[in-house]
């Protein structure tokens, strides 16, 4: 897939599904009427009608073929010219824009907009940021307005996430209930996470969960929500996480909690991991779906390794059958078991000789120090640096335990 096509996909989340040839899907209807049908279908898709996706594909192909085969005179009607540009901004084929611009000898298209789109779709949106913001008032109330505002937000977000919010808000409020609102809400969540404004991020997360939870692009929303819950746990109350998941069906909420539990476990966020696994377990009893029970046990065990319940965690991890976990989760389970088993292993550190350096219980100072380090290790095992690879985390933990074992062995000699 070419670079420009990838950018178009990221814009609204609509993949360009090119036909085998441009003559595959043709229509005698003008582009403006085909666009209205396309918009209706796209809006139906994001509201949860996934059966309309094939029609969306067909209409994308149809309007593309029509734009390439129609007589240039058709664009004398500004509605058709606007429809062509709206199609491009709806995830259409970027090459069709180049085709139309190259043949626009009569000046039917606003060159300011075609220049903006060509730069934007080729990853050079920052070059036309000022031009775009200058012409927005002119187009705000027209067909192209919401699309252009969404592009303006996308261009601005990396430079100034807070400023981009004004564009995203305008886009969604100008086109409520549409694919533009859905895309603007997702981008608003990203912007507020980047700005570390957790209150506003939660506000947009809640809006999305209420309006577009059944959109085919809700998987990206789920990724954002899980990462937000884990990254922002220090400042985001658990009650707020619960509030969002209560807007979901139980199966979806259970999946979200399991994903939160996994990430929190890998980051050593024991409190969040335990909370998430407890919520997932409660939802399992509600859904009756026991297929995810092994994952709940796995993440519950991981969360308990660095706690006083490490013995129970070790037994819990050992009780999970191999055939109930994926290869990735098996590796995670085995690594956690190794750490838990080393933590709970009882050291043989007594020194009965009564030599100097012993404390009143008969243990040497070195053994006491080693024992203290073992205790500290139990407290610190789960405190992995955020984002550190799991292998590095467990390797460091094993190395620390091996140092303690060596010290104990020296004292026994």
RAUR-V228084 format. One record per residue. RES is the residue in three letters. SS is DSSP state (2 for helix, 1 for strand, 0 for the rest). Layout:
# RAUR-V228084
[[RES SS] [RES SS]]
This chain:
# RAUR-V228084
[[UNK 0] [UNK 0] [UNK 2] [UNK 2] [UNK 2] [UNK 2] [UNK 2] [UNK 2] [UNK 2] [UNK 2] [UNK 2] [UNK 2] [UNK 0] [UNK 0] [UNK 0] [UNK 0] [UNK 0] [UNK 0] [UNK 0] [UNK 0] [UNK 0] [UNK 0] [UNK 0] [UNK 0] [UNK 0] [UNK 0] [UNK 0] [UNK 0] [UNK 0] [UNK 0] [UNK 2] [UNK 2] [UNK 2] [UNK 2] [UNK 2] [UNK 2] [UNK 2] [UNK 2] [UNK 2] [UNK 2] [UNK 2] [UNK 2] [UNK 2] [UNK 2] [UNK 2] [UNK 2] [UNK 0] [UNK 0] [UNK 0] [UNK 2] [UNK 2] [UNK 2] [UNK 2] [UNK 2] [UNK 2] [UNK 2] [UNK 2] [UNK 2] [UNK 2] [UNK 2] [UNK 2] [UNK 2] [UNK 2] [UNK 2] [UNK 2] [UNK 2] [UNK 2] [UNK 2] [UNK 2] [UNK 0] [UNK 0] [UNK 2] [UNK 2] [UNK 2] [UNK 2] [UNK 2] [UNK 0] [UNK 2] [UNK 2] [UNK 2] [UNK 2] [UNK 2] [UNK 2] [UNK 2] [UNK 2] [UNK 2] [UNK 2] [UNK 2] [UNK 2] [UNK 0] [UNK 0] [UNK 0] [UNK 0] [UNK 2] [UNK 2] [UNK 2] [UNK 2] [UNK 2] [UNK 2] [UNK 2] [UNK 2] [UNK 2] [UNK 0] [UNK 0] [UNK 0] [UNK 0] [UNK 0] [UNK 0] [UNK 0] [UNK 0] [UNK 2] [UNK 2] [UNK 2] [UNK 2] [UNK 2] [UNK 2] [UNK 2] [UNK 2] [UNK 2] [UNK 2] [UNK 2] [UNK 0] [UNK 0] [UNK 0] [UNK 2] [UNK 2] [UNK 2] [UNK 2] [UNK 2] [UNK 2] [UNK 2] [UNK 2] [UNK 2] [UNK 2] [UNK 2] [UNK 2] [UNK 2] [UNK 2] [UNK 2] [UNK 0] [UNK 0] [UNK 0] [UNK 0] [UNK 0] [UNK 2] [UNK 2] [UNK 2] [UNK 2] [UNK 2] [UNK 2] [UNK 2] [UNK 2] [UNK 2] [UNK 2] [UNK 2] [UNK 2] [UNK 0] [UNK 0] [UNK 0] [UNK 0] [UNK 2] [UNK 2] [UNK 2] [UNK 2] [UNK 2] [UNK 2] [UNK 2] [UNK 2] [UNK 2] [UNK 2] [UNK 2] [UNK 2] [UNK 2] [UNK 2] [UNK 0] [UNK 0] [UNK 0] [UNK 0] [UNK 2] [UNK 2] [UNK 2] [UNK 2] [UNK 2] [UNK 2] [UNK 2] [UNK 2] [UNK 2] [UNK 2] [UNK 2] [UNK 2] [UNK 2] [UNK 2] [UNK 2] [UNK 2] [UNK 0] [UNK 0] [UNK 0] [UNK 2] [UNK 2] [UNK 2] [UNK 2] [UNK 2] [UNK 2] [UNK 2] [UNK 2] [UNK 2] [UNK 2] [UNK 2] [UNK 2] [UNK 2] [UNK 2] [UNK 0] [UNK 0] [UNK 0] [UNK 0] [UNK 0] [UNK 0] [UNK 2] [UNK 2] [UNK 2] [UNK 2] [UNK 2] [UNK 2] [UNK 2] [UNK 2] [UNK 2] [UNK 2] [UNK 2] [UNK 2] [UNK 2] [UNK 2] [UNK 0] [UNK 0] [UNK 0] [UNK 0] [UNK 0] [UNK 0] [UNK 2] [UNK 2] [UNK 2] [UNK 2] [UNK 2] [UNK 2] [UNK 2] [UNK 2] [UNK 0] [UNK 0] [UNK 0] [UNK 0] [UNK 2] [UNK 2] [UNK 2] [UNK 2] [UNK 2] [UNK 2] [UNK 2] [UNK 2] [UNK 2] [UNK 2] [UNK 2] [UNK 2] [UNK 2] [UNK 2] [UNK 2] [UNK 2] [UNK 2] [UNK 0] [UNK 0] [UNK 0] [UNK 2] [UNK 2] [UNK 2] [UNK 2] [UNK 2] [UNK 2] [UNK 2] [UNK 2] [UNK 2] [UNK 2] [UNK 2] [UNK 2] [UNK 2] [UNK 2] [UNK 2] [UNK 2] [UNK 2] [UNK 2] [UNK 0] [UNK 0] [UNK 2] [UNK 2] [UNK 2] [UNK 2] [UNK 2] [UNK 2] [UNK 2] [UNK 2] [UNK 2] [UNK 2] [UNK 2] [UNK 2] [UNK 2] [UNK 2] [UNK 2] [UNK 2] [UNK 0] [UNK 0] [UNK 0] [UNK 0] [UNK 2] [UNK 2] [UNK 2] [UNK 2] [UNK 2] [UNK 2] [UNK 2] [UNK 2] [UNK 2] [UNK 0] [UNK 0] [UNK 0] [UNK 2] [UNK 2] [UNK 2] [UNK 0] [UNK 0] [UNK 2] [UNK 2] [UNK 2] [UNK 2] [UNK 2] [UNK 2] [UNK 2] [UNK 2] [UNK 2] [UNK 2] [UNK 2] [UNK 2] [UNK 2] [UNK 2] [UNK 2] [UNK 2] [UNK 2] [UNK 2] [UNK 0] [UNK 0] [UNK 0] [UNK 0] [UNK 0] [UNK 0] [UNK 0] [UNK 0] [UNK 0] [UNK 0] [UNK 0] [UNK 0] [UNK 0] [UNK 1] [UNK 0] [UNK 0] [UNK 0] [UNK 0] [UNK 0] [UNK 1] [UNK 2] [UNK 2] [UNK 2] [UNK 2] [UNK 2] [UNK 2] [UNK 2] [UNK 2] [UNK 2] [UNK 2] [UNK 2] [UNK 2] [UNK 2] [UNK 2] [UNK 2] [UNK 2] [UNK 0] [UNK 0] [UNK 0] [UNK 0] [UNK 0] [UNK 0] [UNK 0] [UNK 0] [UNK 0] [UNK 2] [UNK 2] [UNK 2] [UNK 2] [UNK 2] [UNK 2] [UNK 2] [UNK 2] [UNK 2] [UNK 2] [UNK 2] [UNK 2] [UNK 2] [UNK 2] [UNK 2] [UNK 2] [UNK 2] [UNK 2] [UNK 2] [UNK 2] [UNK 2] [UNK 2] [UNK 2] [UNK 0]]
